[in-house]
Amino acid sequence: MTLSPDARRGQRMGIRTVRGDIRPDQLGRTDYHEHLLMRSPVLVGDELDDLECSAEETEQLRDAGIDALVELTPWGCGRDPDGVAMIAQRTGVTIVLATGVHREAHYDRDHWIRKIAPEDLTERFVADITTGCASNGGSPDDSDVLAGVIKVGAGYWSISDFERRALRAAAAAHQRTGAPIVCHLELGTAAWEVVELLTGAGVAAERIALAHADRNPDPLLHADLAGEGVYLGYDGAGRTKYWPDSVLVDCLLDVAERGGSERILLGGDVARRSSFRAYGGLPGMRYLPGTFVPRVARAGGDELVETILVANPARFLAFALG
């Protein structure tokens, strides 16, 4: 595992989870993108709001071979730090929680997040990582659960003023904490624009992951991004309304062959009650390890899977802990 400059200076590198800090080698097979408790005006009727069902779904993911997941629900979207910590305690799954703000479409016109000054966004991101997470209503230090990653988002071929403000706040919070940043790309668009904004604000490329990169399954684009050090979030398995999984497997293998294997992350991003088996839907969070990962292993080998599911998330999620 390649260590950051912080590690080379002898600082302790670790991963911040809802149940405490761990060493990177303790993380295990990781689903880098899930939502366990979530609601949004763009997902009306598909809320994840039943802790028992979400815990049951997490158990199914665990039983299919996943040791850890990253819960990427940001502020204002039903994020529940204490509820997620309870799921981690019940299931034994290691969970990394996000702070941050989603793309603008997830927030009503009068949402409280729109009223926060940019510098206050940064302060609250930092507080979530260092002292305790705010509630969904924005009150600081409501929970002693800590976040370990920063989540932001951009629209379809657009970055609104709202989203730019959040991206800059995330960059400032990263500089103060070292926590990595995951950015939602709508259908995989505006990848370079997001990277340029974040790196221009002082974030190293290797501390950025682009969620939904695979919604634009362009291996040449992905290889170029990986070559700059950016992590690629492949979290679209099972979405045959776009294309069969074979398209994603072929794209992933192409990127790996072009030298990008150490920059690929796998997640499910199931995110809807209609897709959770525990809520009565399909295909469920277990689809990723139970169906998609075996296809990757058959096509690319077990070593590639180990790199993508174990080494890469451990490297990406680790930062110097105070």
SVG drawing of the C-alpha trace seen along z (x, -y; Angstrom):
<svg xmlns="http://www.w3.org/2000/svg" viewBox="-44 -33 53 50">
<polyline fill="none" stroke="black" stroke-width="0.4" points="0.0,0.0 1.4,-3.4 1.3,-5.8 0.6,-9.5 3.2,-12.1 1.5,-12.3 2.3,-8.6 5.8,-9.0 6.2,-11.7 5.3,-9.1 1.7,-10.1 -0.7,-7.4 -2.9,-6.5 -6.3,-5.1 -9.9,-4.9 -12.6,-6.7 -15.7,-4.5 -19.0,-4.9 -17.6,-2.6 -14.1,-4.1 -10.9,-4.4 -9.3,-1.3 -6.2,-0.4 -6.4,-0.2 -5.6,3.5 -8.7,4.1 -11.2,2.8 -11.6,5.9 -13.8,6.4 -15.5,3.0 -18.6,1.8 -17.6,-1.8 -21.1,-3.3 -24.3,-2.5 -27.2,-4.2 -28.9,-2.6 -31.2,-5.4 -32.1,-8.1 -34.9,-10.2 -35.0,-12.9 -37.5,-14.9 -36.1,-13.2 -36.9,-9.8 -40.4,-10.3 -41.9,-6.9 -38.6,-5.2 -37.4,-6.3 -35.1,-4.1 -36.6,-4.9 -36.9,-1.5 -33.9,-0.8 -34.8,2.9 -35.2,3.4 -32.0,1.6 -30.1,3.7 -31.5,6.9 -30.4,5.7 -26.9,5.0 -26.8,8.5 -27.6,9.9 -24.7,7.9 -22.4,9.2 -23.5,12.8 -22.7,12.4 -19.1,11.6 -18.7,7.9 -17.0,6.8 -17.3,3.0 -19.4,0.3 -19.3,-3.4 -22.7,-5.1 -22.7,-8.1 -25.9,-9.8 -25.1,-13.5 -26.8,-16.2 -30.5,-16.9 -31.2,-13.5 -32.2,-11.6 -28.7,-11.0 -29.0,-9.2 -25.5,-8.8 -26.9,-7.0 -29.1,-4.8 -26.2,-3.8 -24.0,-3.1 -26.8,-0.9 -26.8,1.1 -23.0,1.4 -23.2,2.7 -26.0,5.2 -24.5,6.6 -20.8,6.4 -20.2,4.7 -17.7,1.9 -19.3,-1.4 -17.8,-4.7 -20.2,-7.6 -20.3,-10.6 -20.6,-14.3 -21.3,-16.7 -24.0,-18.0 -25.5,-16.3 -26.2,-17.8 -28.6,-20.7 -31.6,-18.8 -31.9,-17.0 -32.8,-20.2 -36.1,-22.1 -36.0,-25.8 -36.4,-26.7 -34.1,-24.0 -31.9,-25.0 -28.7,-24.0 -29.2,-26.8 -29.0,-29.4 -25.6,-28.4 -22.7,-30.6 -19.8,-28.9 -17.4,-29.2 -20.0,-27.6 -20.3,-24.6 -16.6,-24.0 -16.8,-24.3 -19.7,-21.8 -18.0,-19.3 -14.9,-19.5 -17.0,-19.1 -18.7,-16.0 -15.2,-14.4 -13.5,-15.6 -16.0,-16.1 -19.4,-14.6 -22.0,-14.6 -24.8,-17.1 -28.4,-16.0 -30.3,-16.1 -31.6,-19.5 -28.1,-20.8 -27.6,-21.2 -23.9,-20.5 -22.6,-17.8 -25.9,-16.0 -24.1,-12.7 -20.7,-11.4 -20.6,-9.3 -17.8,-10.6 -17.8,-10.9 -14.9,-9.5 -15.5,-10.8 -16.9,-13.9 -19.7,-13.6 -20.6,-16.2 -22.3,-16.2 -22.7,-17.8 -25.5,-17.9 -25.8,-16.6 -23.0,-18.4 -23.4,-21.2 -22.0,-22.5 -24.4,-25.0 -23.4,-27.8 -24.8,-25.8 -22.7,-22.8 -19.5,-24.9 -20.0,-26.2 -20.2,-22.7 -17.2,-21.5 -15.1,-24.4 -16.2,-23.8 -15.3,-20.1 -11.9,-21.0 -11.3,-23.3 -12.5,-20.6 -10.3,-18.1 -7.3,-20.4 -8.0,-20.7 -8.8,-17.0 -7.3,-14.9 -10.6,-13.1 -11.2,-11.9 -13.8,-13.3 -16.4,-11.4 -18.3,-13.4 -21.5,-12.2 -21.4,-12.7 -24.8,-12.7 -24.6,-10.0 -20.8,-10.2 -20.6,-13.7 -18.4,-16.7 -15.7,-14.4 -12.7,-16.6 -14.5,-19.8 -15.1,-18.4 -11.5,-17.2 -10.1,-20.6 -12.3,-22.5 -11.2,-20.3 -7.5,-20.1 -7.5,-23.8 -8.7,-24.2 -5.8,-22.2 -7.1,-18.6 -4.6,-16.0 -6.2,-13.9 -5.6,-10.7 -8.0,-12.0 -10.9,-12.2 -13.3,-9.5 -15.9,-10.0 -19.1,-8.2 -21.0,-6.9 -18.0,-7.1 -19.3,-3.9 -22.6,-5.6 -20.3,-6.9 -18.5,-3.6 -15.7,-5.1 -12.5,-3.2 -10.2,-5.8 -11.7,-8.6 -11.4,-6.4 -7.8,-5.4 -6.9,-9.1 -8.6,-10.0 -6.9,-7.0 -3.6,-8.1 -4.0,-11.4 -4.6,-9.5 -8.4,-9.9 -10.4,-7.0 -13.3,-5.7 -16.5,-4.7 -18.1,-1.7 -21.5,-1.5 -24.0,-0.8 -24.2,3.0 -27.6,4.4 -29.0,1.3 -30.0,3.0 -32.1,0.0 -28.8,-1.5 -26.9,1.6 -26.1,5.1 -23.4,5.7 -21.1,7.1 -20.6,3.5 -19.3,2.5 -17.2,5.6 -15.6,5.0 -15.0,1.3 -13.5,2.2 -11.1,4.8 -10.1,2.4 -9.2,-0.3 -7.3,2.2 -5.3,3.3 -4.4,-0.3 -2.9,-0.6 -5.9,-1.8 -6.6,1.3 -5.4,-0.5 -7.9,-3.3 -11.2,-1.4 -13.7,-1.1 -16.9,1.0 -20.2,0.1 -23.9,1.0 -25.6,-2.4 -28.9,-0.5 -30.4,-3.5 -34.1,-2.8 -36.6,-0.8 -37.9,0.7 -34.5,2.1 -33.9,3.5 -34.9,7.1 -35.6,6.4 -38.3,3.9 -39.7,6.3 -37.8,5.1 -35.0,6.3 -32.0,6.8 -30.8,5.9 -27.4,4.9 -26.2,8.5 -26.3,8.3 -22.9,6.6 -20.9,9.3 -23.2,12.2 -23.6,11.6 -21.4,8.8 -18.1,9.5 -18.0,13.2 -18.3,12.0 -15.4,9.7 -13.4,12.5 -14.1,14.9 -13.1,12.3 -10.2,10.7 -9.0,13.0 -9.1,13.1 -6.1,10.8 -7.9,8.0 -10.9,8.4 -8.7,8.3 -7.1,5.1 -10.5,3.4 -12.4,4.6 -9.7,4.6 -6.5,2.7 -8.1,-0.3 -10.7,-1.3 -8.3,-0.8 -5.9,-3.2 -8.5,-5.7 -10.3,-5.9 -7.2,-6.2 -6.0,-9.6 -3.8,-10.9 -5.7,-10.7 -5.2,-13.2"/>
</svg>
